[in-house]
């Protein structure tokens, strides 16, 4: 499989497949394809289907396969930002924000990832359930806004505002940190909690989470009477 990512801030990834090669995606991500691409819908088992639903994806996935020779299929982002290609391997599983998964080669498996610390799940801004990519192959993920990347050493931490954590190596851990001071909590505009990411591992942050974008839009909309 070869690919190119074009069209930011509303990008698409165009995948050129050899005959017999396949790509998996969540429902609704395909934007165009060559006529020899065959699409099949699969749940991959009831447990996996419900797991994807709880992690923010559709219960069913679509599998696109090039029939009778090379084929092409393109997948589009659902929100202004960027699409990143990542390499998933057995020794490097990755954890993503909800709904970040766009498409992947068939060797990549999408599942749910539970926060080890319940408090971090409920108050850390990333949700108790995130997504996890395992297996082997190339996957494509959506980043809200622009991406900023850090490599954390063992024990090194990064304090992140709610929703700005897009992706991290599964070797990283997440906890929460309470914003200090009553005035800071009530009038600082940053909320009550921050997410604390601890290495070792690679971390990808996003500059404009969908939740922040929606809040900015809502604040300037006229109120209904």
C-alpha positions as CSV (number, residue, x, y, z in Angstrom):
1,X,0.0,0.0,0.0
2,X,1.2,3.5,-0.9
3,X,-0.5,6.7,0.2
4,X,-0.5,10.5,0.1
5,X,-2.2,12.9,2.4
6,X,-3.6,16.1,0.7
7,X,-6.0,18.9,1.3
8,X,-5.5,20.3,4.8
9,X,-7.3,21.8,6.7
10,X,-9.9,19.2,5.5
11,X,-7.5,16.5,4.5
12,X,-8.0,13.1,2.8
13,X,-5.6,10.2,2.6
14,X,-5.5,8.6,-0.9
15,X,-4.4,4.9,-0.7
16,X,-3.1,3.0,-3.7
17,X,-3.5,-0.7,-3.2
18,X,-2.1,-3.7,-5.1
19,X,-4.5,-6.3,-6.2
20,X,-5.9,-8.2,-3.2
21,X,-4.8,-5.6,-0.7
22,X,-7.4,-4.3,1.8
23,X,-8.1,-1.3,4.0
24,X,-10.4,-1.2,7.0
25,X,-12.3,2.0,8.1
26,X,-15.1,3.1,10.3
27,X,-18.5,3.6,8.6
28,X,-18.7,6.8,6.5
29,X,-15.0,7.6,6.0
30,X,-14.7,6.6,2.4
31,X,-14.9,9.7,0.1
32,X,-14.0,8.2,-3.3
33,X,-12.5,5.1,-4.9
34,X,-11.8,3.3,-8.1
35,X,-14.5,1.0,-9.5
36,X,-12.7,-2.2,-8.8
37,X,-12.7,-1.7,-5.0
38,X,-15.0,-4.2,-3.3
39,X,-16.6,-3.1,0.0
40,X,-17.7,-5.6,2.7
41,X,-19.2,-4.7,6.1
42,X,-18.1,-6.7,9.1
43,X,-18.5,-6.6,12.9
44,X,-15.5,-8.8,13.5
45,X,-17.4,-10.5,16.4
46,X,-20.0,-9.1,18.8
47,X,-17.4,-8.3,21.5
48,X,-15.2,-6.3,19.2
49,X,-18.3,-4.5,17.7
50,X,-19.4,-3.3,21.1
51,X,-15.9,-2.4,22.1
52,X,-15.6,-0.1,19.1
53,X,-18.9,1.4,19.9
54,X,-17.8,2.3,23.5
55,X,-14.6,3.7,22.2
56,X,-16.4,6.2,20.0
57,X,-16.4,4.3,16.7
58,X,-19.2,2.6,14.7
59,X,-20.1,-1.0,15.6
60,X,-19.4,-2.2,12.1
61,X,-16.3,-1.6,10.0
62,X,-16.0,-1.5,6.2
63,X,-13.3,-3.5,4.4
64,X,-12.2,-2.2,1.0
65,X,-10.3,-4.7,-1.2
66,X,-8.8,-4.1,-4.7
67,X,-10.2,-6.7,-7.0
68,X,-8.5,-7.9,-10.3
69,X,-5.6,-5.5,-10.0
70,X,-4.4,-2.3,-8.4
71,X,-7.1,-0.1,-6.9
72,X,-7.5,3.3,-5.1
73,X,-9.5,4.4,-2.2
74,X,-9.6,7.7,-0.3
75,X,-10.7,8.4,3.3
76,X,-11.6,11.9,4.5
77,X,-11.3,13.6,7.8
78,X,-14.5,14.6,9.6
79,X,-13.2,17.8,11.2
80,X,-10.6,20.5,10.2
81,X,-7.2,19.4,11.2
82,X,-4.7,16.9,9.9
83,X,-4.3,13.2,9.1
84,X,-1.3,11.4,10.4
85,X,0.1,8.1,9.2
86,X,1.5,5.9,12.0
87,X,3.3,2.6,12.1
88,X,1.8,0.1,14.5
89,X,3.9,-2.9,15.5
90,X,3.5,-5.7,18.1
91,X,6.1,-4.0,20.3
92,X,4.5,-0.5,20.0
93,X,0.8,-0.4,20.6
94,X,-0.8,3.1,20.5
95,X,-3.6,4.8,22.5
96,X,-5.8,7.3,20.8
97,X,-8.5,9.8,21.7
98,X,-12.1,8.7,21.0
99,X,-13.0,8.7,17.3
100,X,-9.4,9.4,16.2
101,X,-9.2,6.2,14.1
102,X,-9.7,6.8,10.4
103,X,-8.4,3.8,8.5
104,X,-5.7,1.1,8.5
105,X,-4.2,-1.9,6.8
106,X,-5.9,-5.2,7.7
107,X,-3.0,-6.2,10.0
108,X,-4.0,-3.4,12.5
109,X,-6.6,-4.1,15.1
110,X,-8.8,-1.5,16.8
111,X,-9.9,-2.1,20.3
112,X,-10.9,-0.3,23.5
113,X,-8.4,1.0,26.1
114,X,-9.6,1.4,29.7
115,X,-7.8,4.0,31.9
116,X,-6.1,2.1,34.8
117,X,-7.0,4.9,37.2
118,X,-10.7,5.6,37.3
119,X,-10.3,9.2,38.4
120,X,-8.1,9.9,35.4
121,X,-10.9,8.6,33.1
122,X,-13.7,10.6,34.6
123,X,-11.9,13.9,35.2
124,X,-8.9,13.9,32.9
125,X,-10.8,15.0,29.8
126,X,-9.9,12.0,27.7
127,X,-12.8,9.8,28.9
128,X,-12.6,6.5,30.8
129,X,-12.5,4.6,27.5
130,X,-10.0,5.5,24.7
131,X,-9.0,3.6,21.6
132,X,-6.0,1.2,21.2
133,X,-4.3,0.1,18.0
134,X,-2.3,-3.2,18.1
135,X,-1.0,-5.6,15.5
136,X,1.2,-4.6,12.5
137,X,0.8,-2.2,9.7
138,X,0.0,1.4,8.7
139,X,-2.9,3.3,10.3
140,X,-4.3,6.8,9.7
141,X,-5.6,8.9,12.6
142,X,-7.4,12.3,12.7
143,X,-5.8,15.2,14.6
144,X,-8.1,18.1,15.6
145,X,-6.3,21.3,14.5
146,X,-2.5,20.9,14.2
147,X,-0.3,18.3,15.9
148,X,2.6,19.0,18.3
149,X,4.8,16.0,19.3
150,X,7.0,15.2,22.3
151,X,9.2,12.3,23.4
152,X,9.0,11.8,27.1
153,X,11.7,10.0,29.0
154,X,10.9,7.5,31.8
155,X,9.3,9.5,34.6
156,X,9.1,12.7,32.6
157,X,5.7,14.4,32.7
158,X,3.6,16.8,30.7
159,X,0.6,18.7,31.9
160,X,-2.1,18.9,29.2
161,X,-5.4,20.8,29.1
162,X,-8.6,18.8,28.8
163,X,-9.0,17.3,25.3
164,X,-5.6,18.2,23.9
165,X,-4.1,14.8,24.2
166,X,-4.6,13.2,20.7
167,X,-2.3,10.1,20.9
168,X,0.4,8.4,22.9
169,X,2.5,5.3,23.1
170,X,0.8,2.7,25.3
171,X,3.9,2.8,27.5
172,X,2.8,6.2,28.7
173,X,0.4,6.6,31.6
174,X,-2.3,9.1,32.4
175,X,-3.3,10.7,35.7
176,X,-5.1,13.9,36.7
177,X,-4.0,17.0,38.6
178,X,-6.3,19.4,40.3
179,X,-5.9,23.1,39.5
180,X,-4.6,24.8,42.6
181,X,-6.5,27.6,44.2
182,X,-10.2,28.3,44.4
183,X,-9.9,31.5,42.3
184,X,-8.0,29.7,39.7
185,X,-10.7,27.0,39.5
186,X,-13.6,29.4,39.4
187,X,-12.2,32.3,37.3
188,X,-9.2,30.9,35.5
189,X,-11.2,29.5,32.6
190,X,-9.1,26.3,32.6
191,X,-11.5,24.0,34.5
192,X,-10.8,22.1,37.7
193,X,-8.5,19.4,36.3
194,X,-5.6,18.9,34.0
195,X,-4.3,15.7,32.4
196,X,-0.9,14.5,33.4
197,X,0.9,12.3,30.9
198,X,4.0,10.4,32.1
199,X,6.6,8.7,30.0
200,X,8.4,6.9,28.6
201,X,6.9,7.3,25.2
202,X,5.9,9.4,22.3
203,X,3.0,11.9,22.8
204,X,1.0,13.8,20.1
205,X,-1.0,16.8,21.2
206,X,-3.7,18.6,19.2
207,X,-4.2,22.4,19.1
208,X,-8.0,22.6,18.7
209,X,-10.0,19.7,20.2
210,X,-13.5,19.3,18.7
211,X,-15.0,20.1,22.1
212,X,-13.1,23.4,22.4
213,X,-14.1,24.3,18.8
214,X,-17.8,23.6,19.5
215,X,-17.6,25.7,22.7
216,X,-16.1,28.6,20.9
217,X,-18.8,28.5,18.2
218,X,-21.6,28.1,20.8
219,X,-20.4,31.2,22.7
220,X,-21.0,33.5,19.8
221,X,-24.3,32.0,18.5
222,X,-27.4,34.1,19.2
223,X,-29.5,32.7,22.1
224,X,-33.0,31.5,21.2
225,X,-35.9,33.3,22.8
